[in-house]
Amino acid sequence: MVWQIAPDGWRILSLFGIGTLMGLVLYHAAFGFSAAFRWMIVRRDVSGVQPQLVMLAIATILFAPTLADGTALGHAVGGATAPVGVQVVAGAFMFGIGMQLGNGCGSGTLFTAGGGSTRMIATLVSFIAGSFWASLHMQWWTATPRLPAIVLGDVLGWAPAMLLQLVIFLAIYLFLRRWGRQTPRPESRVSVLRRLMTGGWPIVWGAVALALLNWLSLMVAGYPWSITWGFTLTGAKVAQLLGWDPAGVWFWSGGFTERALNSGLLQDDTVVMDCGIVLGALVAAGLAGRFAPQLRIPLRSLAAAVIGGLLMGYGARIAYGCNIGAFFSGVASTSLHGWLWIVAALCGTWLGVRLRPGFGLQN
């Protein structure tokens, strides 16, 4: 069992539980990023983007005092921070294209695969392959121009940084409300309790729940929610089984990456949480009565899934994360690389949206 595999089994088990709840929330609220960004670009429909701002605002409020203190539950905690540079721009741009071809994002790939999407399983396998592939090139990417990590909480103080971000979120929210269009979800006539169990949640429920769960991840793990490091490690483990030798590969030589590679896969926090997300989505799909995998996938759609997964995997690795690890957790940590990530990812999304019809995908 998981708690027998790791010395600190309570912690791993707690993270597995948090991941499972995340998967259930993502599925029941249909909380995605790729479709929300696409609809904003194509239709000026901002109904999926505005809740993301609510989520970021709540997470920022929760993160700020925790990161300012630097400890939680008796151990040190730190935010999702990374350098600001070329590799973030390039990786996020690739990820934006990949999101639209793969029809998902970091979190979306996991919860839709867990919910029974066979196409998304192809995206997930390619995502893992692309993430490992990028790890072999990380030495080159880290030599590209960049600035050290810039964290507003450290530069301005945590209270001013939190207030500044809240003002920015409010300004963007009001702009989108004036510029965009809203597509309200159909009203549900079932009871709140039944909706909690079977889905069809208002998307803002998902926003609030994910902000709280990310904060719990920070408290328990010592760092915020991340997804794609688990893909990179899984890809490396598979490559080892196929005969790959990590000796001499810069990314896997020394530090936490080498330790992770030499440890059991289920001893890694991110891998365990990723597994929890898949399980949570599987449970949610079962509760909703919507677990019905389709085995037939059009060839062009399958090609888009594979290409999209490779782009997302490669891009996320060099950009220090995906829509969760870099954007959500990075911005909530007041790290400027998170803000840079979303700007570059939206540019990639714009291009990806225009490539979709060539693969038979509707916008």
C-alpha positions in Angstrom: 0.0 0.0 0.0 1.0 3.6 -0.5 1.6 4.3 3.2 3.9 1.2 3.5 6.0 2.3 0.5 7.2 5.6 1.9 8.7 6.3 5.3 6.5 9.4 5.6 3.4 7.5 4.5 0.9 9.8 6.2 2.1 12.6 4.0 2.0 10.6 0.8 -1.5 9.3 1.7 -2.7 12.8 2.4 -1.4 14.1 -0.9 -3.1 11.1 -2.7 -6.3 12.1 -1.0 -5.9 15.7 -2.0 -5.2 14.6 -5.6 -8.3 12.4 -5.6 -10.5 15.3 -4.4 -8.9 17.5 -7.2 -9.9 14.9 -9.8 -13.4 14.8 -8.5 -13.7 18.6 -8.5 -12.2 19.0 -11.9 -14.6 16.5 -13.4 -17.8 17.6 -11.6 -17.1 21.3 -12.3 -15.8 20.6 -15.8 -13.0 23.0 -14.9 -10.7 23.3 -17.8 -8.3 25.8 -19.2 -7.8 24.9 -22.9 -11.5 25.2 -23.9 -11.9 28.4 -21.7 -9.0 30.1 -23.5 -10.2 28.9 -26.9 -13.7 30.2 -26.4 -12.4 33.6 -25.2 -10.3 33.9 -28.4 -12.9 32.5 -30.9 -16.2 33.7 -29.3 -15.2 36.3 -26.8 -16.9 34.0 -24.3 -15.2 34.7 -21.0 -17.4 32.5 -18.8 -14.6 30.0 -18.4 -11.8 32.5 -17.8 -13.4 34.7 -15.1 -13.7 31.8 -12.6 -9.9 31.3 -13.1 -9.4 34.8 -11.8 -11.6 34.0 -8.8 -9.5 30.9 -8.2 -6.2 32.8 -8.4 -7.5 35.6 -6.1 -8.5 33.1 -3.4 -5.3 31.1 -3.7 -3.2 34.3 -3.5 -5.0 35.3 -0.2 -4.4 31.8 1.2 -0.8 31.5 0.0 0.5 34.9 1.1 0.4 34.5 4.9 1.7 30.9 4.6 4.6 31.8 2.4 5.3 34.9 4.5 5.6 32.6 7.6 7.7 30.1 5.7 6.5 27.1 7.7 3.4 25.0 8.0 2.6 21.8 9.9 6.1 21.8 11.3 8.1 21.9 8.1 9.3 24.6 5.7 7.2 25.7 2.7 8.0 27.6 -0.4 6.2 28.9 -3.5 6.3 27.9 -7.1 9.1 30.2 -8.4 11.3 30.0 -11.4 13.6 32.3 -13.5 12.0 34.7 -16.0 13.5 34.1 -19.4 13.4 32.7 -22.9 12.7 29.2 -21.9 9.5 30.1 -20.1 8.3 32.1 -23.2 9.2 29.3 -25.6 7.8 26.5 -23.4 4.6 28.2 -22.6 4.1 29.1 -26.3 4.5 25.4 -27.2 2.2 24.4 -24.5 -0.5 26.8 -25.7 -0.4 25.2 -29.2 -0.4 21.8 -27.6 -3.4 22.5 -25.4 -5.5 23.2 -28.5 -4.4 20.2 -30.5 -4.4 17.8 -27.5 -7.8 19.2 -26.4 -6.6 19.5 -22.8 -4.0 20.9 -20.5 -2.0 19.5 -17.6 -5.0 19.0 -15.3 -7.5 18.5 -18.1 -5.5 15.7 -19.6 -5.5 13.8 -16.3 -9.2 14.3 -15.4 -10.6 13.6 -18.8 -8.4 10.5 -19.2 -9.6 9.4 -15.8 -13.2 10.1 -16.9 -12.9 7.6 -19.8 -11.6 9.6 -22.8 -9.5 7.2 -24.8 -8.3 10.0 -27.1 -7.0 11.8 -24.0 -5.0 8.6 -23.0 -3.1 9.1 -26.3 -2.5 12.7 -25.4 -1.3 11.7 -21.9 1.2 9.1 -23.2 2.6 11.7 -25.7 2.6 14.3 -22.9 4.8 12.0 -20.8 7.1 11.3 -23.7 7.5 15.0 -24.6 8.2 15.9 -21.0 11.0 13.3 -20.7 12.4 14.3 -24.1 12.7 17.9 -22.9 14.6 16.8 -19.8 17.4 15.6 -22.1 17.8 19.2 -23.5 17.4 21.2 -20.2 21.1 22.1 -20.0 20.8 23.9 -23.3 17.6 25.7 -22.4 18.9 26.9 -19.0 21.8 28.6 -20.8 19.4 30.8 -22.8 18.9 34.4 -21.6 17.0 34.8 -18.3 16.7 36.7 -15.1 16.6 35.1 -11.6 13.2 34.3 -10.1 11.4 37.5 -9.3 8.8 37.0 -6.5 6.6 40.0 -5.7 6.2 38.8 -2.1 9.9 39.0 -1.5 10.4 42.3 -3.4 7.4 44.3 -2.1 6.5 42.4 1.1 3.7 39.8 1.1 0.8 42.0 2.1 1.5 44.6 -0.6 2.1 41.9 -3.2 -1.1 40.2 -2.3 -3.1 43.5 -2.6 -1.4 44.3 -5.9 -2.3 41.0 -7.4 -5.9 41.3 -6.2 -6.2 44.7 -7.9 -4.8 43.2 -11.1 -7.3 40.3 -10.9 -10.2 42.7 -10.4 -9.1 44.9 -13.2 -8.8 41.9 -15.6 -12.2 40.6 -14.4 -13.9 43.9 -15.0 -12.3 44.3 -18.4 -13.4 40.8 -19.5 -16.9 41.5 -18.2 -17.1 44.6 -20.4 -15.3 43.2 -23.4 -16.5 39.6 -23.5 -19.7 37.6 -23.5 -21.1 35.2 -21.0 -22.5 31.8 -21.8 -24.3 30.7 -18.6 -24.6 27.0 -17.8 -28.0 25.5 -17.8 -29.7 25.7 -14.4 -29.9 22.4 -12.5 -33.1 21.5 -10.7 -31.6 18.8 -8.6 -30.7 19.3 -4.9 -27.3 20.7 -3.8 -26.4 17.3 -2.2 -27.2 15.4 -5.4 -25.2 17.9 -7.5 -22.2 17.5 -5.2 -22.4 13.7 -5.8 -23.2 13.6 -9.5 -21.7 16.7 -11.0 -22.9 19.6 -13.0 -21.4 22.0 -10.5 -21.3 25.8 -11.1 -17.8 26.4 -12.3 -17.2 28.9 -9.4 -17.6 26.0 -7.0 -14.7 24.4 -8.8 -12.7 27.6 -8.6 -13.1 27.9 -4.8 -12.4 24.2 -4.2 -9.3 24.1 -6.3 -7.8 27.2 -4.6 -8.4 25.5 -1.2 -6.9 22.2 -2.4 -3.9 23.9 -3.8 -3.3 25.6 -0.5 -3.7 22.2 1.3 -1.0 20.9 -1.1 1.3 23.7 -0.1 0.7 23.0 3.6 1.2 19.2 3.3 3.9 18.9 0.6 5.7 22.1 1.4 5.2 23.4 -2.1 2.1 24.1 -4.3 0.3 21.9 -6.7 2.3 20.6 -9.6 1.5 18.0 -12.3 4.1 17.7 -15.1 7.1 16.8 -13.0 5.3 13.5 -12.4 5.1 13.0 -16.2 8.8 13.7 -16.6 9.8 11.2 -13.9 7.4 8.6 -15.2 8.9 9.0 -18.7 12.4 8.6 -17.3 11.4 5.4 -15.4 9.9 3.9 -18.6 13.0 4.9 -20.5 15.1 3.1 -17.9 13.1 -0.1 -18.3 13.8 0.2 -22.0 17.5 0.4 -21.5 18.2 4.2 -21.2 21.2 5.1 -19.1 20.8 8.5 -17.3 24.6 8.7 -16.7 25.9 11.9 -18.1 22.5 13.5 -18.7 22.8 17.0 -17.0 19.2 17.2 -15.8 19.3 13.8 -14.1 22.8 14.2 -12.6 22.6 15.2 -8.9 20.0 16.9 -6.8 16.4 16.0 -6.4 16.0 14.7 -9.9 18.7 12.0 -9.4 17.2 11.1 -6.0 13.8 10.8 -7.5 15.1 8.6 -10.3 16.7 6.3 -7.8 13.6 6.1 -5.6 10.3 4.3 -6.1 7.8 6.0 -8.4 5.1 6.1 -5.7 7.4 7.8 -3.3 7.2 11.0 -5.4 4.6 13.5 -4.3 3.6 14.7 -7.7 3.2 11.2 -9.2 1.0 10.2 -6.3 -1.2 13.3 -6.7 -1.4 12.7 -10.4 -2.7 9.2 -9.7 -5.1 10.6 -7.3 -6.5 13.0 -9.9 -7.1 10.2 -12.3 -8.8 8.1 -9.6 -10.9 11.1 -8.5 -12.1 11.7 -12.1 -12.9 8.0 -12.5 -15.0 8.0 -9.4 -16.7 11.2 -10.4 -17.5 9.8 -13.9 -19.0 6.7 -12.3 -21.1 8.8 -9.9 -22.3 10.9 -12.8 -23.1 7.8 -14.9 -20.9 9.1 -17.7 -18.0 6.6 -17.8 -18.4 5.3 -21.4 -15.0 5.1 -23.2 -15.2 5.4 -27.0 -12.6 3.2 -28.8 -12.9 4.7 -32.3 -10.8 7.8 -32.8 -10.5 9.5 -36.2 -7.0 9.4 -37.5 -6.5 13.1 -37.8 -7.8 13.6 -34.3 -5.4 11.0 -33.0 -2.5 12.7 -34.8 -3.5 16.0 -33.1 -3.6 14.3 -29.8 -0.1 12.9 -30.2 1.4 16.2 -31.5 -0.4 18.2 -28.9 0.8 15.9 -26.1 4.4 16.1 -27.3 4.2 19.9 -27.4 2.6 20.2 -24.0 5.1 17.8 -22.5 8.2 19.5 -24.0 6.8 23.0 -23.3 5.9 22.3 -19.7 9.2 20.9 -18.9 11.3 23.8 -20.2 8.8 26.4 -18.9 9.0 25.0 -15.3 5.4 23.8 -15.4 2.0 23.8 -17.1 -1.2 25.7 -16.5 -1.1 24.4 -12.9 2.5 24.3 -11.8 3.6 27.4 -13.7 0.4 29.5 -14.1 -1.9 28.7 -11.2 0.7 27.9 -8.5 3.3 30.4 -9.9 0.9 33.4 -9.9 -0.5 32.4 -6.5 3.1 32.4 -5.3 3.5 36.0 -6.8 6.2 34.7 -9.1 6.6 36.8 -12.3 7.3 33.7 -14.3 3.7 32.7 -13.8 2.5 35.9 -15.3 4.9 35.6 -18.2 3.8 32.0 -18.7 0.1 32.9 -19.3 0.9 35.7 -21.8 3.1 33.3 -23.9 0.6 30.5 -23.5 -2.3 32.6 -24.8 -0.2 33.5 -27.8 0.4 29.8 -28.5 -3.3 29.2 -27.9 -4.2 31.7 -30.7 -2.0 29.8 -33.1 -3.3 26.4 -31.9 -6.9 27.5 -32.4 -6.1 28.2 -36.1 -4.4 24.9 -36.5 -7.3 22.8 -35.1 -9.5 22.7 -38.3 -6.7 21.1 -40.2 -7.0 18.2 -37.8 -10.8 18.0 -38.0 -11.3 19.7 -34.7 -14.0 22.2 -34.2 -13.6 25.5 -32.5 
